Amino acid sequence: MQVWPGEAYPLGATYDGAGTNFAVFTEAADRAELCLLHDDGSETAVELRESDAFVRHVYLPGIMPGQRYGFRVHGPYAPERGLRCNSAKLLLDPYARAISGSVRWGEEVYGYHFDAPDRRNDLDSAPHTMTSVVVNPYFDWGDDRLPRTEYHHTVIYEAHVKGLTMRHPGLPEELRGTYAGLAHPALIEHLTELGVTALELMPVHQFVNDHRLVDMGLNNYWGYNTIGFFAPHNAYASWGDRGQQVLEFKSAVKALHEAGIEVILDVVYNHTAEGNHLGPTLSFKGIDNPSYYRLTDDPRYYMDTTGTGNSLLMRSPHVLQMIMDSLRYWVTEMHVDGFRFDLAATLARQFHEVDRLSSFFDLVQQDPVVSQVKLIAEPWDVGEGGYQVGNFPPLWTEWNGKYRDTVRDLWRGEPRALAEFASRLTGSSDLYQDDGRRPLASINFVTCHDGFTLHDLVSYDDKHNTANGEDNRDGESHNRSWNSGVEGDTDDPDVLRLRARQMRNFVATLMLSQGVPMISHGDEVARTQRGNNNAYCQDNELAWLDWPSEREERRRRDQRETPDGDTGGDDGADGGDDARLRMLAFTRAMVWLRKNHPVFRRRRFFHGRPVEGTHDDLSDIAWFTPEGTEMTQRDWDQARASALTVFLNGNAISEPGRRGERITDDSFLLMFNASPGPLEFVVPVDHGRQWQVVVDTAREDGVPPGTGPKVRAGTRLTLTDRSLTVLQRPV
């Protein structure tokens, strides 16, 4: 075998058409070896003799895509000094573009002996661990371009690759649970008809199934256990795991882009799958433990602000370089459109406290590639001072946990000042206006992967996580949920009717709020996890989306297209596919109502006064009591208040269009009755003569836009308990 010196950059394995350059950073090593793995179980070791600034490198002519490899690092095993080098452990390349196989759990993949944690373990891990793979970087992207959908046109759909596709009746069996399933026309048709513009995928970086879960017969389903920040998770590939997963992922992105759908990745740069001091040695721990991880004052142990055992060292230049290289790679080579950063407050921890101006955010701010895509923070972690909603830098948008909590409290009848709900409905100016951000900094959501589904939010008071094997101790205990009178399954028609209405209330509120809406996959068809609010380990039918039958959906579509077809009524009490498809139809209608009306997706905060130059003396927004009188401070301060009317003036939108043109829209009245009894609402007399009902969540069909009755100013409307009505007045 020819061995050439190679180059120190780029890191990882880089195939150039004639051979492959390998480069790995390790300051802790005395020496390091590249190991080429063969299918007969043997390996060829090549010592990495060349080193520049602690990057060891070599070039091997003739090494082609599909070649499996790993590293062995020789150096001190001294946990008391934070050093855990062990040449018996075959280590994954931190920059591997693809990873093959899975971990076969046993003592071999640990750096110590189970019966003697202080004694080094020299068992060879190669037959039991994953391997890095050389990939071919060439792919025919054709005329693919990032859609670059502006935030005010964005509707995000959070989904799990396997959970979304595993039970879809329109997908061939071999494509279910895979990247190729995402690219299938049946799946894309569902997303486009729903009005989705961005698919936010739960982790697709290569992750590991935890030893503990495997021993329990479970899996790490969610995937927040990353081991490869450049590699698509191989279990989601239908074509193979010797680099084929890269091509399959790229093909899925290309197909989604052709449909105008962006791809956002949920990324986990706050910790790795190697856990704490008792975790396995798979990659970073054996390559250079103190350079990658935050260690405590006693360097045998790891600082943990993530609840997973370790946290990456965000003040390390090598960690920062790896994260930025990874982000750029996924944008430039994989064509993704943005990132949602898991436990993002951890990324801001340079030392101990959360520092919003940490090095990571400085790097993102000035990066010409990463700064131009969507950046979404989960603005909290489990460490002290980790709840940072509203405190991220101007480029960033945030999962607005305060929006979720306030909207849930309103509709479950929890006493809460209406002023906070008003703030959340109008874009949370109290969180984002002071630092120059806009309403679009708020990613609004009612549910997400973590917690109850929408169906379960209105069906359970308590979590039911016994299937997770932790005696129901795991998962959030304070869910701000309400079971509508009965815990779990019921045949009571009144309860079913109320639950359906509550789901419509949540969807309607989400789509009528300023900011960027995010739907959790399956909520549009009332997906249930039977009360499990922490399905992270449930890789089975409990967590996979159970799609309504295609036959039933066709029947519903035919009825809608028939002039005398079913227009619904007020029963809403039947179950099965029919009720779920009505929920789907209502969700579609609400998404498209939002998409068709810029007054619901403003780029600037409301002024609370008339807008100059519009020839309209009405304020851009106004607030009324159910009696039709403008809200006073006393009205705002009533703790038990649970009803109000909001006027949105479509003739007073202050921001211009893309070419500087004035934007005008219809005006709307939003009537919220979150009280436990029916209430009479008066249509305000000075804000329009005639209106039309376009949404009424008290009806099982929600009144699709354009079909409701007309009402005049001063009319008294009785709103059913816990319902929402929307009136529209043409411009």
RABEL-V773659 format. One record per helix or strand of 2 or more residues. SS is the DSSP state (@ for helix, = for strand). FROM is the first residue (numbers start at 1). TO is the last residue. If there is no record, write none. Layout:
SS&FROM&TO / SS&FROM&TO
This chain:
=&12&15 / =&19&25 / =&29&37 / =&43&47 / =&50&52 / =&55&61 / =&68&75 / =&77&78 / @&79&81 / =&83&84 / =&98&100 / @&107&109 / =&112&113 / =&116&120 / @&126&128 / =&131&133 / @&151&153 / =&155&159 / @&161&165 / @&173&175 / @&179&182 / @&185&194 / =&198&201 / =&205&207 / @&211&215 / =&226&232 / @&234&236 / @&244&258 / =&262&267 / @&284&292 / @&317&332 / =&338&341 / @&344&348 / @&359&366 / @&370&372 / =&374&377 / =&397&399 / @&401&412 / @&418&425 / @&429&432 / @&439&441 / =&442&444 / @&454&457 / @&466&468 / @&493&512 / =&516&520 / @&523&525 / @&535&537 / @&550&561 / @&576&596 / @&598&600 / =&621&624 / @&633&637 / =&643&648 / =&667&673 / =&679&682 / =&690&696 / =&710&712 / =&716&719 / =&723&729
